[in-house]
Amino acid sequence: MNQIWNKTNYKSWIITLVIVQVLGYISINYFGDYGWTVFFLIPIILGFLPPFISGRKIKISKTDAYNLSFLAFIFASLLLLIFAIEGLICLLMASPLLLLAGWIGSYFGYRLSGTKKLNPTNLTIIILILSFGFLGFDTINKPEKLIPVTTKVKVNAPIEDVWKNVITFDTIKEPESWIFKTGISYPTNATIEGTGVGAIRYCNFTTGSFVEPITTWNEPNLLQFDVKEQPIPMNEINPFWDIHPPHLDGYFKSYKGQFKLTKEKDNVTILEGTTWYKNDIYPEFYWKLWSDYIVHNIHNRVLEHIRKESEN
């Protein structure tokens, strides 16, 4: 550890943390983007700079390089928590992506640390060019298509009974799924004002209510609705402060949904729930894994409650 805890490494960490904090602030607070800059470029820089800067002054091993980069990630995460910028759960959710990008950066930082061809001035210019390139890509790369997520259950009850429990349902018991113990919002009950097309359904979550104007009322087979209003998707956990990071407002947005009921037998009904949403956080292939998983768990919570109520 003597190789790690020294003045040269302290300097490399400070320079790195200042650069990534500035880039993160510009991307999130000025451009309003949680994209490739935040989740790919910044962690690469966070992994690259400490071994690159220190390796030009002192001899470091590959293990030292990885340790320098990993500690930089720890320091950066603590700063995000202490200064109420981000929450613990979202940092954990992003960590596989961040650490992979950081490892790539650390490897190249170590490989280039001994070369004299890449001086700090040239490096700064390269980082600026890459940063503005990624920021520009994030700004124009907005989600266009709605993402559908469908979940189904078999209910041993007549379709008419299932329909009644779809329209409204009483309070659901506390969740057992681990994902809802992290602050992720989950449904508690549903009410409705009116009947038929134009009625307003309220699906109540722990953070507020989804306001859902009914667009199709085909009793007892199909209920479709738009989402006029929706609450924040989670309450962030921060060990130091109550926080409200920008990504809670409008970056995950549900647009419409439906319940489809199919009569399989007299006392057997297939119940499907579908949500169409957009997720304005990139890279999409990674965050879609999380959002699809969460939506499926929300569906399962509601559909299983409807199944039990209908069968009873």
C-alpha positions as CSV (number, residue, x, y, z in Angstrom):
1,M,0.0,0.0,0.0
2,N,3.0,2.3,0.3
3,Q,3.0,2.5,-3.5
4,I,-0.6,3.7,-3.4
5,W,-0.7,6.2,-0.5
6,N,1.7,8.9,-1.6
7,K,1.7,12.5,-2.7
8,T,1.9,11.7,-6.4
9,N,-1.2,9.5,-6.2
10,Y,-3.1,12.1,-4.1
11,K,-2.5,14.6,-6.9
12,S,-3.7,12.3,-9.6
13,W,-6.9,11.5,-7.7
14,I,-7.6,15.2,-7.1
15,I,-7.1,16.1,-10.8
16,T,-9.2,13.2,-11.9
17,L,-12.1,14.0,-9.5
18,V,-12.2,17.6,-10.5
19,I,-12.3,16.7,-14.2
20,V,-15.0,14.1,-13.9
21,Q,-17.2,16.2,-11.6
22,V,-17.1,19.1,-14.1
23,L,-17.9,16.8,-17.0
24,G,-20.7,15.2,-15.1
25,Y,-22.2,18.5,-14.0
26,I,-22.2,19.8,-17.6
27,S,-23.8,16.7,-19.0
28,I,-26.5,16.4,-16.3
29,N,-27.3,20.0,-15.2
30,Y,-26.6,21.9,-18.5
31,F,-27.5,19.4,-21.2
32,G,-29.9,17.3,-19.1
33,D,-28.4,14.0,-20.3
34,Y,-27.8,10.7,-18.5
35,G,-26.1,9.0,-21.4
36,W,-22.9,7.7,-22.9
37,T,-20.9,10.7,-21.4
38,V,-22.0,9.8,-17.8
39,F,-22.0,6.1,-18.0
40,F,-19.1,5.4,-20.5
41,L,-16.8,8.3,-21.1
42,I,-16.6,9.6,-17.5
43,P,-15.8,6.2,-15.9
44,I,-13.2,5.5,-18.6
45,I,-11.6,8.9,-17.7
46,L,-12.0,8.0,-14.0
47,G,-10.1,4.8,-14.6
48,F,-7.6,6.2,-17.1
49,L,-6.2,9.3,-15.4
50,P,-4.9,8.1,-12.0
51,P,-2.5,5.5,-13.4
52,F,-1.6,7.7,-16.4
53,I,-0.8,10.7,-14.2
54,S,1.0,8.8,-11.5
55,G,2.8,6.5,-13.9
56,R,4.6,9.4,-15.5
57,K,6.1,10.3,-12.1
58,I,6.6,7.0,-10.4
59,K,6.9,3.4,-11.4
60,I,3.6,1.5,-11.0
61,S,2.6,-2.1,-11.6
62,K,-0.6,-3.2,-13.4
63,T,-2.1,-4.1,-9.9
64,D,-1.2,-0.6,-8.7
65,A,-2.9,0.9,-11.7
66,Y,-6.1,-1.0,-11.0
67,N,-6.0,-0.1,-7.3
68,L,-5.5,3.6,-8.2
69,S,-8.5,3.5,-10.5
70,F,-10.7,1.5,-8.1
71,L,-10.0,4.0,-5.3
72,A,-10.8,6.8,-7.6
73,F,-14.2,5.2,-8.1
74,I,-14.7,4.9,-4.4
75,F,-13.8,8.6,-3.8
76,A,-16.1,9.7,-6.7
77,S,-19.0,7.7,-5.3
78,L,-18.5,9.2,-1.9
79,L,-18.5,12.7,-3.3
80,L,-21.8,12.0,-5.1
81,L,-23.4,10.8,-1.9
82,I,-21.9,13.5,0.4
83,F,-22.8,16.4,-1.9
84,A,-26.3,14.9,-2.4
85,I,-25.8,14.5,-6.1
86,E,-26.8,10.8,-6.4
87,G,-28.3,8.0,-4.4
88,L,-26.9,4.7,-3.3
89,I,-29.3,2.4,-5.2
90,C,-28.7,4.0,-8.6
91,L,-24.9,3.9,-8.0
92,L,-25.2,0.2,-7.3
93,M,-27.4,-0.3,-10.4
94,A,-24.9,1.5,-12.6
95,S,-21.8,-0.1,-11.0
96,P,-21.4,-3.1,-13.5
97,L,-21.3,-0.7,-16.4
98,L,-19.2,1.9,-14.6
99,L,-16.6,-0.6,-13.4
100,L,-16.3,-2.3,-16.8
101,A,-15.6,1.1,-18.5
102,G,-13.3,2.0,-15.6
103,W,-11.3,-1.2,-16.0
104,I,-10.9,-0.4,-19.7
105,G,-9.7,3.1,-18.9
106,S,-7.3,1.8,-16.2
107,Y,-5.8,-0.7,-18.6
108,F,-5.0,2.0,-21.2
109,G,-3.9,4.4,-18.5
110,Y,-1.3,1.9,-17.3
111,R,-0.2,1.0,-20.8
112,L,0.3,4.7,-21.7
113,S,1.8,5.8,-18.4
114,G,5.4,5.2,-19.5
115,T,5.2,6.8,-22.9
116,K,6.4,10.3,-23.5
117,K,4.6,10.8,-26.7
118,L,1.3,11.7,-25.0
119,N,1.9,14.8,-22.9
120,P,-0.7,16.3,-20.6
121,T,-1.6,19.1,-23.0
122,N,-2.4,16.7,-25.8
123,L,-4.3,14.5,-23.3
124,T,-6.4,17.5,-22.2
125,I,-7.3,18.3,-25.8
126,I,-8.2,14.7,-26.5
127,I,-10.5,14.6,-23.4
128,L,-12.2,17.8,-24.4
129,I,-12.8,16.6,-28.0
130,L,-14.2,13.2,-26.8
131,S,-16.3,14.9,-24.1
132,F,-18.0,17.3,-26.5
133,G,-18.4,14.5,-29.0
134,F,-20.2,12.4,-26.5
135,L,-22.3,15.3,-25.2
136,G,-23.4,16.1,-28.7
137,F,-24.3,12.5,-29.3
138,D,-26.3,12.3,-26.0
139,T,-28.2,15.5,-26.9
140,I,-29.5,14.3,-30.3
141,N,-29.9,10.7,-29.3
142,K,-33.4,10.7,-27.7
143,P,-35.8,7.7,-27.5
144,E,-38.3,7.6,-30.2
145,K,-40.0,4.2,-29.9
146,L,-42.2,3.1,-27.0
147,I,-40.9,0.0,-25.3
148,P,-43.7,-2.6,-24.5
149,V,-43.5,-4.9,-21.5
150,T,-46.1,-7.7,-21.2
151,T,-46.7,-10.0,-18.3
152,K,-49.4,-12.6,-18.0
153,V,-51.0,-14.9,-15.4
154,K,-53.6,-17.7,-15.5
155,V,-56.5,-17.0,-13.2
156,N,-58.8,-19.9,-12.2
157,A,-61.9,-17.7,-12.1
158,P,-64.7,-16.5,-14.6
159,I,-63.6,-13.7,-16.8
160,E,-66.4,-11.4,-15.4
161,D,-64.9,-11.7,-11.9
162,V,-61.4,-11.0,-13.1
163,W,-62.7,-7.9,-15.0
164,K,-64.1,-6.4,-11.8
165,N,-60.8,-6.8,-10.0
166,V,-58.9,-5.2,-12.9
167,I,-61.0,-2.0,-12.8
168,T,-60.3,-1.4,-9.2
169,F,-58.5,-3.4,-6.5
170,D,-58.0,-3.1,-2.7
171,T,-54.8,-2.5,-0.9
172,I,-52.1,-5.0,-1.8
173,K,-50.0,-6.5,1.0
174,E,-46.5,-5.4,1.5
175,P,-44.1,-6.6,-1.3
176,E,-41.8,-9.5,-0.9
177,S,-39.7,-8.8,-4.0
178,W,-36.2,-7.4,-3.1
179,I,-36.4,-4.7,-5.7
180,F,-39.2,-2.9,-3.9
181,K,-37.1,-2.7,-0.7
182,T,-34.6,-0.4,-2.4
183,G,-36.9,2.6,-2.7
184,I,-38.4,1.7,-6.1
185,S,-42.0,2.8,-6.2
186,Y,-44.7,0.0,-6.2
187,P,-48.5,-0.1,-6.6
188,T,-50.7,-0.2,-3.5
189,N,-54.3,-0.1,-4.9
190,A,-56.4,1.3,-7.7
191,T,-59.6,3.3,-7.9
192,I,-61.7,4.7,-10.7
193,E,-64.1,7.6,-11.3
194,G,-66.8,6.9,-13.8
195,T,-67.2,4.0,-16.3
196,G,-66.5,3.5,-19.9
197,V,-64.3,5.5,-22.2
198,G,-63.4,8.8,-20.5
199,A,-63.4,7.4,-17.0
200,I,-60.3,8.2,-14.9
201,R,-58.5,5.3,-13.2
202,Y,-56.0,6.0,-10.5
203,C,-53.3,3.4,-9.9
204,N,-51.8,4.5,-6.6
205,F,-48.1,3.9,-5.9
206,T,-46.0,4.5,-2.8
207,T,-44.7,7.8,-4.4
208,G,-48.0,9.0,-5.8
209,S,-50.7,8.2,-8.4
210,F,-50.7,7.3,-12.1
211,V,-53.7,9.2,-13.6
212,E,-55.0,7.0,-16.4
213,P,-57.8,8.2,-18.7
214,I,-59.6,5.2,-20.2
215,T,-59.4,5.0,-24.0
216,T,-60.9,1.5,-24.6
217,W,-63.6,-0.1,-22.4
218,N,-64.4,-3.5,-24.0
219,E,-65.9,-5.3,-21.0
220,P,-64.9,-8.0,-20.1
221,N,-62.0,-8.4,-22.5
222,L,-59.9,-5.2,-22.9
223,L,-59.2,-2.2,-20.8
224,Q,-56.8,0.4,-22.4
225,F,-55.7,3.7,-20.9
226,D,-53.2,6.6,-21.4
227,V,-51.0,7.9,-18.7
228,K,-51.8,11.6,-18.1
229,E,-49.7,12.0,-14.9
230,Q,-47.3,9.8,-13.1
231,P,-45.3,10.0,-9.8
232,I,-41.5,9.8,-9.4
233,P,-40.3,6.2,-10.0
234,M,-38.4,5.8,-6.7
235,N,-37.3,7.4,-3.5
236,E,-33.5,7.5,-3.6
237,I,-31.5,6.2,-0.7
238,N,-28.7,8.4,0.5
239,P,-27.0,7.7,3.9
240,F,-26.4,11.5,4.4
241,W,-29.3,13.4,3.0
242,D,-32.8,13.3,1.5
243,I,-32.1,13.8,-2.2
244,H,-34.0,14.3,-5.5
245,P,-31.6,13.8,-8.4
246,P,-32.7,15.0,-11.9
247,H,-33.2,11.5,-13.3
248,L,-36.3,11.1,-11.2
249,D,-38.2,13.6,-13.3
250,G,-39.2,12.5,-16.8
251,Y,-36.3,10.2,-17.7
252,F,-38.5,7.1,-17.2
253,K,-42.0,7.8,-18.6
254,S,-44.9,5.5,-19.0
255,Y,-47.2,6.5,-21.9
256,K,-50.0,3.9,-21.9
257,G,-51.1,0.6,-20.7
258,Q,-53.7,-2.1,-21.0
259,F,-55.3,-5.2,-19.4
260,K,-56.3,-8.0,-21.8
261,L,-58.5,-10.8,-20.6
262,T,-59.0,-14.0,-22.6
263,K,-61.5,-16.7,-21.7
264,E,-59.8,-20.0,-21.9
265,K,-62.5,-22.0,-20.2
266,D,-65.6,-21.2,-18.1
267,N,-63.6,-20.8,-15.0
268,V,-60.1,-20.1,-16.5
269,T,-59.0,-16.6,-17.7
270,I,-55.7,-15.5,-19.1
271,L,-54.9,-12.0,-17.8
272,E,-52.2,-9.9,-19.5
273,G,-50.9,-6.6,-18.4
274,T,-48.9,-4.4,-20.8
275,T,-47.1,-1.1,-20.3
276,W,-45.5,1.1,-23.0
277,Y,-42.8,3.4,-21.8
278,K,-39.7,5.4,-22.8
279,N,-36.4,5.4,-21.0
280,D,-34.2,8.5,-21.6
281,I,-31.1,7.0,-20.0
282,Y,-28.3,5.5,-22.1
283,P,-26.9,3.1,-23.1
284,E,-30.4,1.8,-23.7
285,F,-29.4,-1.9,-23.9
286,Y,-28.1,-1.7,-20.3
287,W,-30.8,0.4,-18.7
288,K,-33.6,-1.5,-20.5
289,L,-32.6,-4.6,-18.6
290,W,-33.3,-2.8,-15.3
291,S,-36.5,-1.0,-16.4
292,D,-38.0,-4.1,-18.0
293,Y,-37.2,-6.1,-14.9
294,I,-38.8,-3.4,-12.6
295,V,-41.9,-3.1,-14.8
296,H,-42.3,-6.9,-14.9
297,N,-42.2,-6.9,-11.1
298,I,-44.8,-4.2,-10.9
299,H,-47.0,-6.2,-13.3
300,N,-46.5,-9.4,-11.3
301,R,-47.5,-7.6,-8.1
302,V,-50.8,-6.3,-9.6
303,L,-51.6,-9.4,-11.6
304,E,-51.0,-11.8,-8.7
305,H,-53.2,-9.7,-6.4
306,I,-56.0,-9.7,-9.0
307,R,-55.6,-13.5,-9.4
308,K,-55.9,-14.1,-5.7
309,E,-58.8,-11.8,-5.3
310,S,-60.7,-13.3,-8.3
311,E,-60.0,-16.9,-7.2
312,N,-61.3,-16.1,-3.7
